[in-house]
Amino acid sequence: MTSFHYARNPLRIAYALTCSVSVIIALGLAGCGAPRDDFRTLKLALDENPTTLDPAYIIDVSGGSVAAKLYNGLVAVDQKLALKGDLAERYEVSPDGRVYTFFLKRGVRFHNGRELTAEDVRYSFTRVLDPATVSTRTWVLDKIMGAEAFLQGKADRVSGIACPDGMTVQITLERPCASFLWLLTMPNAYVVPREEVEKWGKDFARHAVGTGPYRLGEWRQDYRLLLERFDGYFEGAPRMERIEYRIIPDQFTAFTEFERGNLDIVGVPASEFRRITVDPARAAYIHSNVGMNTYYIGFNCTRSPFDKPAVRRAFNYMIDRAKMVDKLLDGRAIAAVSALPPGLPGSELPAEGYRYDPQLAGALLKEAGVPDGFECTLYQNKTKEASHIIEAIHYYLRQAGVRVRIVEREWSSYKEALIKGEADLFFLSWWADYPDAENFFFPNFFSGNAGAGGNKTFFKDARIDAMIEAANGVAGEKERAGMYAAINEEIFAQAPWVFLWHRKEFVITQPWVKGYFLYPIYNADKGTDVSIDLSKTSGR
């Protein structure tokens, strides 16, 4: 729990604090650090340790972004957010939408030198679904025919996965699933070699072997991850010899390292945003887009009084998200009107979000039988940025008579607490695994995914469950978009989240970085096109 408390307006004070930090950093950087002499390694930063690098267990953005460079799936997402073949040279879908046939590329090799075959795909998918694996991402593949029987121990194989020959995989679904190809782009559908998994067992994550452009060189917890170029990569070896990820939880520290030349690409922290974006010398090196994400305050919908939609709606009216975006985030986000980020089908409705209206919030609390407020816990991840945001939210809740105890946890402990349902309220974000509204609805609001499956609010509504399942069985994009809009309105009304904002991503590269592209989907970046222009590194 942070020791700083806001006496007046938390947004103004937080803004002053971040500006002060910016000045201190800017004054202290000149001449710091030893000259860098290794430009064969692309130097990046992660703000947290990946939970794992084993595809069967990956649930976080850090793990997924690193794993994308170690492994491949049958299909992938390209720069324009379209599907493309990855391990599959091509694929066919039957007229009824149930049978998918993938024809594998020849000459694809794992990092251990063995050539990929169709059986590797069957093994990898079966492994995720195997009850003995205890994966929390079985929902990625459980649409396959026979998956449920296998998961329940009623069958010794997944009947819907067949290998007609060594280079062909045929997958039959129980029923049509419009998002199935998108699901196959997720890290949990990456292909692994059986012999390496069986050799290392539970330690496979630290000895990861895939078919990707990089192989795992070193993983030192809380320090760094080192990836080494795989010269045998089937699409041609990447340009960099290595990628080094340093684990730097604090944004300001990471940016300081960037200013010293010790990192090549870094996110622009809020405290540096104005200074960097008004500098014409930096403009060519700033990359930005509206991320496919939603930041939110989640309720534990099984606990009183948050089991009442009126209370959850009241909280949405308590918080001035527009002012927070403007003052605390310096305009680096778009205020959310619902669970869906702009641009996805269905995000057009509702047209208006929850406005800041403390009086209406009070009326809703009275309607719910808690007119005098109540006590609750609000969990947060232990970062400076999260602390500033939570203090501002704390201020708004106190103004509404809600007495909040803030609980701060390190990332791993934080995730575990949310999966177990320990928090009354929690601050979190959801980043899309693929560009479809189903990727927000199904993991976060489908009752069968409560807890580890993604639905950390433990929200349960049979009607919304049925609507999500029905929409996913419709192949027509226009019809499905209309169904998504209806689901979005229902979730808006039930309010299992306080819908906060969609973050804009701002990334800055060093002048010597070439070929960088800011992907809207975190696991689409293979890191193969980035290189260093040595002519621009002189004097370092």
C-alpha positions in Angstrom: 0.0 0.0 0.0 1.4 3.4 -1.0 2.2 5.8 1.9 1.2 8.9 -0.1 -2.4 10.1 0.4 -4.1 12.9 -1.5 -5.3 15.7 0.7 -7.2 17.5 -2.1 -7.5 16.7 -5.8 -5.4 13.6 -6.5 -5.3 14.1 -10.3 -3.6 17.5 -9.9 -1.1 16.3 -7.3 -0.3 13.1 -9.3 0.3 15.2 -12.4 2.7 17.5 -10.5 4.6 14.5 -9.1 5.1 12.9 -12.5 6.3 16.2 -14.0 8.8 16.6 -11.2 10.1 13.1 -11.8 10.5 14.0 -15.5 12.6 17.0 -14.7 14.8 15.0 -12.3 15.4 12.3 -14.9 16.0 14.8 -17.7 18.6 16.7 -15.6 20.4 13.6 -14.4 20.9 11.6 -17.7 23.6 13.6 -19.5 26.9 11.7 -19.4 25.6 8.8 -17.4 26.5 5.2 -18.1 29.4 3.5 -19.8 29.5 3.6 -23.7 27.7 0.7 -25.3 29.7 -1.5 -27.6 27.3 -4.4 -28.4 25.0 -3.6 -31.3 24.5 -7.2 -32.3 21.9 -7.6 -29.6 18.5 -5.9 -29.6 18.0 -4.6 -26.1 14.5 -4.4 -24.8 12.7 -4.3 -21.4 9.8 -6.2 -19.8 8.0 -4.7 -16.8 7.4 -8.2 -15.4 8.7 -11.7 -15.5 6.8 -13.9 -17.9 4.7 -16.4 -15.9 6.0 -19.1 -18.2 7.3 -19.8 -21.7 5.5 -23.1 -22.1 2.6 -22.5 -24.6 0.3 -24.8 -22.6 0.3 -22.4 -19.7 0.9 -18.9 -21.1 -1.7 -16.4 -19.9 0.1 -13.1 -19.9 1.3 -10.5 -22.4 4.9 -10.7 -21.4 5.0 -14.5 -21.8 3.0 -14.3 -25.1 5.3 -11.6 -26.6 8.4 -13.6 -25.9 6.9 -16.9 -26.9 6.0 -15.5 -30.3 9.7 -15.4 -31.1 10.3 -18.9 -29.9 7.4 -20.8 -31.5 4.9 -20.8 -34.4 1.3 -21.8 -34.8 -0.6 -23.0 -37.8 -1.8 -19.5 -38.5 -0.8 -16.0 -37.4 -1.8 -12.3 -37.5 -0.1 -10.0 -39.9 0.6 -6.2 -39.7 -2.9 -5.4 -41.0 -4.6 -7.7 -38.5 -5.5 -10.2 -41.1 -5.0 -14.0 -40.9 -2.0 -15.6 -42.6 -0.5 -19.0 -42.8 2.3 -19.6 -40.4 3.3 -23.3 -40.1 0.5 -23.9 -42.6 1.3 -23.3 -46.2 -2.5 -23.1 -46.8 -5.7 -24.2 -45.3 -9.3 -25.1 -46.3 -12.6 -24.8 -44.5 -15.5 -27.1 -45.3 -18.8 -25.5 -46.4 -20.5 -26.3 -43.1 -17.7 -24.5 -41.2 -16.8 -27.6 -39.2 -13.7 -29.2 -40.9 -10.4 -27.3 -41.2 -7.6 -28.9 -43.2 -4.1 -27.5 -42.8 -1.3 -28.3 -45.3 2.0 -27.8 -43.5 5.1 -26.1 -44.9 8.0 -28.4 -45.7 11.4 -28.0 -44.3 10.3 -26.4 -41.0 12.7 -27.5 -38.2 12.6 -27.3 -34.4 15.6 -25.7 -32.7 16.9 -29.2 -31.9 17.1 -29.9 -35.7 14.2 -32.2 -36.2 11.7 -31.6 -38.9 8.2 -30.6 -38.0 5.4 -33.1 -38.9 1.6 -33.2 -38.6 2.0 -35.4 -35.5 3.7 -32.5 -33.7 0.6 -30.4 -34.1 -1.6 -33.3 -32.9 0.6 -33.8 -29.9 0.7 -30.1 -29.0 -3.0 -29.6 -29.1 -3.7 -32.8 -27.3 -1.3 -31.8 -24.6 -3.1 -28.6 -23.9 -6.4 -30.5 -23.6 -4.9 -33.3 -21.5 -6.3 -33.2 -17.9 -2.8 -34.2 -16.7 -1.4 -30.9 -18.1 -3.7 -28.8 -16.0 -3.8 -26.0 -18.5 -6.1 -23.0 -17.8 -6.3 -22.4 -21.6 -8.2 -25.5 -22.7 -10.9 -23.1 -24.0 -8.6 -22.2 -26.8 -9.0 -25.7 -28.3 -12.1 -27.2 -26.6 -14.3 -26.5 -29.7 -12.6 -29.5 -31.4 -14.8 -32.6 -31.6 -14.0 -35.0 -28.8 -12.2 -32.4 -26.7 -14.7 -32.4 -23.9 -14.8 -36.2 -23.7 -11.0 -36.3 -23.6 -10.9 -33.5 -20.9 -13.3 -35.5 -18.8 -11.3 -38.7 -19.1 -14.0 -40.4 -21.1 -11.8 -40.9 -24.2 -8.1 -41.7 -24.7 -7.7 -39.3 -27.6 -9.2 -36.2 -29.2 -11.3 -37.7 -32.1 -11.5 -34.4 -34.0 -7.7 -34.2 -34.7 -6.5 -36.3 -37.6 -3.3 -36.6 -39.6 -4.1 -38.0 -43.1 -0.4 -37.9 -43.9 2.8 -36.6 -42.4 2.2 -33.0 -43.6 -1.6 -32.6 -43.3 -3.6 -31.9 -40.2 -7.4 -32.1 -40.3 -9.4 -30.6 -37.4 -13.2 -31.3 -37.0 -15.2 -29.1 -34.7 -18.3 -30.1 -32.7 -20.1 -27.2 -34.2 -19.2 -24.2 -36.4 -17.0 -21.7 -34.5 -16.4 -18.3 -36.3 -13.4 -17.5 -34.1 -11.6 -20.8 -34.4 -8.9 -19.6 -36.8 -8.3 -16.6 -34.5 -8.0 -18.9 -31.5 -5.2 -20.8 -33.3 -3.1 -17.6 -33.5 -2.9 -17.6 -29.7 0.3 -18.7 -27.9 -1.5 -21.7 -26.4 -1.8 -23.2 -29.9 1.9 -23.0 -30.6 3.6 -26.2 -31.6 6.2 -28.0 -29.5 8.3 -31.1 -29.9 7.2 -34.0 -27.8 10.7 -35.4 -27.1 11.8 -32.1 -25.5 8.6 -31.7 -23.4 9.1 -35.3 -22.1 12.8 -34.8 -21.6 12.4 -31.6 -19.4 8.9 -32.2 -17.9 7.9 -29.3 -15.7 11.1 -27.5 -16.6 10.3 -27.3 -20.3 9.6 -23.6 -20.0 13.2 -22.9 -19.1 14.5 -25.1 -21.9 11.9 -24.0 -24.5 12.3 -25.5 -27.9 10.1 -24.4 -30.8 10.4 -23.6 -34.5 10.6 -19.8 -34.1 13.2 -17.3 -35.3 14.9 -17.3 -31.9 15.9 -19.9 -29.4 16.0 -19.5 -25.7 19.6 -18.7 -24.5 19.1 -17.8 -20.9 16.4 -16.9 -18.4 17.4 -15.4 -15.1 14.3 -14.6 -13.0 13.9 -10.9 -12.2 17.0 -10.1 -14.3 16.9 -10.9 -18.0 15.8 -13.2 -20.8 18.2 -13.8 -23.7 17.1 -15.1 -27.1 19.6 -16.2 -29.7 19.1 -16.2 -33.5 18.0 -19.5 -35.0 19.8 -19.7 -38.3 17.6 -22.5 -39.5 14.3 -20.6 -39.3 12.1 -21.5 -42.2 11.4 -18.0 -43.2 15.0 -16.9 -43.1 17.2 -16.0 -40.1 16.3 -12.8 -38.3 18.5 -9.8 -38.7 19.6 -9.5 -35.1 21.9 -12.1 -33.4 20.2 -11.8 -30.1 17.3 -10.2 -28.3 17.9 -9.3 -24.6 14.9 -8.6 -22.4 15.8 -6.9 -19.2 13.2 -7.2 -16.4 12.6 -3.6 -15.3 9.4 -3.2 -13.4 9.6 0.6 -13.2 8.8 2.6 -16.3 11.0 5.5 -15.3 14.0 3.3 -14.7 13.5 1.7 -18.1 13.3 5.1 -19.8 16.5 6.2 -18.0 18.3 3.2 -19.5 16.9 4.1 -22.9 18.3 7.6 -22.6 21.7 6.2 -21.7 21.6 4.1 -24.9 21.3 0.8 -23.0 17.8 0.0 -24.4 16.9 0.2 -28.1 13.1 0.4 -27.9 10.9 1.4 -24.9 7.5 2.6 -24.1 7.2 6.4 -23.4 6.2 6.8 -19.7 3.6 9.4 -18.8 6.2 11.6 -17.0 8.2 12.0 -20.2 5.3 12.2 -22.7 5.2 15.9 -23.2 8.9 16.4 -23.2 9.5 13.7 -25.8 6.5 14.4 -28.1 7.2 18.1 -28.5 10.9 17.5 -29.4 11.1 17.6 -33.3 14.3 15.6 -33.2 12.4 12.7 -31.6 9.3 12.8 -33.8 10.7 10.3 -36.5 11.4 7.7 -33.8 8.0 7.7 -32.0 5.5 5.0 -32.9 1.9 5.0 -31.7 -1.5 3.5 -32.1 -4.7 2.9 -30.0 -4.0 -0.4 -28.4 -6.6 -3.2 -28.5 -7.1 -3.2 -24.8 -9.5 -2.2 -22.0 -8.4 -1.0 -18.6 -11.0 -1.6 -15.9 -11.8 -2.0 -12.2 -13.2 -5.5 -11.8 -15.8 -6.5 -9.2 -16.0 -9.8 -7.4 -19.6 -10.3 -8.6 -20.1 -13.2 -6.1 -19.7 -10.9 -3.0 -22.2 -8.6 -1.5 -22.9 -5.9 -2.4 -21.2 -6.3 -5.8 -23.6 -9.1 -6.6 -26.1 -6.3 -7.3 -25.9 -4.7 -10.8 -27.1 -1.4 -9.3 -24.1 -1.1 -7.0 -21.8 -1.9 -10.0 -23.4 0.7 -12.1 -23.1 3.2 -9.2 -19.3 2.7 -9.2 -19.3 3.5 -12.9 -20.9 6.8 -12.2 -18.6 7.6 -9.3 -15.4 7.9 -11.3 -14.5 10.8 -13.7 -12.7 8.7 -16.2 -12.5 11.6 -18.7 -10.6 13.8 -16.2 -8.3 10.9 -15.3 -7.5 10.4 -19.0 -6.8 14.1 -19.4 -4.9 14.9 -16.2 -3.4 11.7 -15.0 -2.7 9.9 -18.3 -2.0 13.1 -20.2 -4.4 12.2 -22.9 -2.6 8.9 -23.6 -5.9 7.0 -23.7 -9.5 7.1 -24.8 -12.2 7.0 -22.2 -14.1 3.7 -22.4 -17.8 3.5 -23.1 -17.9 -0.3 -22.8 -15.7 -3.4 -22.6 -14.8 -3.3 -26.3 -12.0 -1.0 -27.7 -13.0 1.1 -30.7 -12.8 -0.5 -34.1 -14.0 -3.9 -33.1 -17.4 -5.0 -34.5 -20.0 -4.3 -31.8 -18.0 -1.5 -30.1 -20.3 1.2 -31.7 -23.0 0.4 -29.0 -23.7 1.7 -26.5 -23.0 5.1 -28.0 -22.6 6.8 -24.6 -20.7 5.4 -21.7 -21.2 6.0 -18.0 -20.8 9.7 -17.3 -19.4 11.2 -14.1 -22.5 11.7 -11.9 -22.0 11.3 -8.2 -25.6 12.1 -7.4 -26.9 9.3 -9.6 -24.3 7.0 -8.0 -25.7 7.8 -4.6 -29.2 7.2 -5.8 -28.2 3.8 -7.1 -26.5 2.9 -3.8 -29.7 3.8 -2.0 -31.7 1.7 -4.4 -29.4 -1.2 -3.6 -29.8 -0.8 0.1 -26.4 0.6 0.9 -27.1 4.4 1.1 -24.3 5.0 3.7 -21.6 3.3 1.7 -19.6 0.3 2.9 -16.1 -1.1 3.3 -14.2 -3.1 0.7 -10.7 -4.0 -0.5 -9.2 -2.8 -3.8 -6.2 -4.9 -5.1 -3.5 -3.5 -7.3 -0.3 -4.6 -8.9 2.8 -3.0 -7.3 3.9 -0.3 -9.8 4.2 3.4 -9.6 1.8 4.0 -12.4 -0.8 1.7 -10.9 -0.4 3.5 -7.5 -1.1 6.9 -9.1 -4.2 5.5 -10.8 -5.5 3.7 -7.7 -5.0 6.8 -5.5 -7.2 8.8 -7.9 -9.8 6.1 -7.9 -9.6 5.8 -4.1 -10.3 9.6 -3.9 -13.5 9.3 -6.0 -14.7 6.3 -4.0 -14.2 8.1 -0.7 -16.1 11.0 -2.0 -19.0 8.6 -2.6 -18.8 7.2 0.9 -17.1 3.9 0.0 -14.4 3.1 2.5 -11.6 1.3 0.6 -8.6 -0.6 1.9 -5.9 -0.8 -0.8 -3.9 -4.1 -1.0 -0.7 -4.0 -3.1 0.9 -7.2 -4.4 3.8 -8.1 -6.6 2.6 -9.3 -10.0 2.7 -13.1 -9.5 1.0 -12.9 -6.1 -1.5 -10.4 -7.5 -2.6 -12.7 -10.3 -2.9 -15.6 -7.9 -5.1 -13.6 -5.5 -7.4 -12.6 -8.4 -7.7 -16.2 -9.7 -8.7 -17.2 -6.2 -11.3 -14.4 -5.9 -9.7 -12.8 -2.9 -10.3 -9.2 -3.9 -13.5 -7.2 -3.7 -12.3 -4.8 -6.4 -9.2 -5.0 -8.5 -7.4 -2.9 -11.2 -6.5 -4.8 -14.4 -6.5 -4.6 -18.2 -7.3 -7.0 -21.0 -5.2 -7.0 -24.1 -6.6 -8.7 -27.2 -5.0 -12.0 -28.3 -6.7 -11.6 -31.7 -8.8 -8.8 -33.3 -12.4 -10.0 -32.6 -14.9 -9.0 -30.0 -15.3 -12.7 -28.9 -11.8 -12.4 -27.5 -13.1 -9.9 -24.9 -16.5 -11.5 -24.3 -15.6 -15.2 -23.9 -12.6 -15.1 -21.6 -13.8 -12.2 -19.4 -17.6 -12.7 -19.1 -18.4 -16.3 -20.0 -19.3 -18.1 -16.7 -17.3 -21.2 -17.5 -14.1 -19.2 -17.5 -14.4 -18.0 -13.9 -11.0 -17.5 -12.2 -8.0 -18.9 -14.0 -9.9 -18.9 -17.3 -9.9 -15.1 -17.5 -13.2 -14.2 -15.9 -11.7 -12.8 -12.7 -14.9 -11.1 -11.7 -16.7 -14.5 -11.5 -19.5 -12.9 -13.4 -22.3 -15.3 -14.3 -25.3 -14.6 -16.5 -27.0 -17.5 -18.4 -28.5 -15.2 -21.0 -25.1 -13.6 -21.8 -23.5 -17.0 -21.9 -26.0 -18.1 -24.5 -25.6 -15.0 -26.5 -21.8 -15.4 -26.6 -22.1 -19.0 -27.7 -24.7 -18.2 -30.3 -22.6 -15.4 -31.9 -19.6 -17.6 -32.2 -21.6 -20.1 -34.3 -22.5 -17.5 -36.9 -20.1 -17.4 -39.9 -21.5 -14.2 -41.5 -19.5 -11.2 -40.3 -22.3 -8.7 -40.6 -24.8 -10.8 -38.7 -22.2 -11.6 -36.0 -21.4 -7.8 -35.6 -25.0 -7.2 -34.8 -25.0 -10.0 -32.2 -21.8 -8.6 -30.7 -23.4 -5.2 -30.3 -26.3 -6.8 -28.4 -23.9 -8.6 -26.1 -21.9 -5.4 -25.5 -25.1 -3.6 -24.4 -26.0 -6.4 -22.0 -22.6 -6.4 -20.5 -22.7 -2.6 -20.2 -26.0 -2.8 -18.3 -24.8 -5.6 -16.0 -21.5 -3.7 -15.4 -19.2 -6.4 -14.1 -16.4 -3.8 -14.7 -15.9 -0.1 -14.2 -15.0 0.6 -17.8 -12.1 3.0 -17.6 -10.1 3.5 -20.8 -8.3 2.1 -23.8 -4.6 3.0 -23.7 -2.8 4.5 -26.6 0.6 2.9 -27.0 3.6 5.2 -27.5 6.9 3.6 -28.2 10.2 5.3 -29.0 13.2 3.8 -30.8 16.8 4.8 -30.9 17.9 6.5 -34.2 19.9 3.4 -35.1 16.9 1.0 -35.0 15.6 0.0 -38.4 12.5 -1.9 -39.5 10.5 -1.6 -36.3 6.7 -1.9 -36.5 4.3 -1.4 -33.5 1.9 -4.3 -33.8 -1.6 -3.8 -32.3 -1.6 -7.5 -31.2 1.3 -8.4 -28.8 1.9 -11.9 -30.1 2.1 -10.9 -33.8 5.7 -9.5 -33.6 8.3 -12.2 -34.5 11.2 -9.7 -34.2 12.6 -10.8 -37.6 12.6 -7.4 -39.4 14.3 -5.2 -36.8 18.0 -4.4 -37.4 20.6 -1.9 -36.3 22.1 0.7 -38.6 25.7 0.8 -37.4 26.3 4.1 -39.3 24.1 5.8 -36.7 25.7 4.4 -33.6 29.0 6.3 -33.9 30.0 8.1 -30.7 28.2 5.6 -28.5 
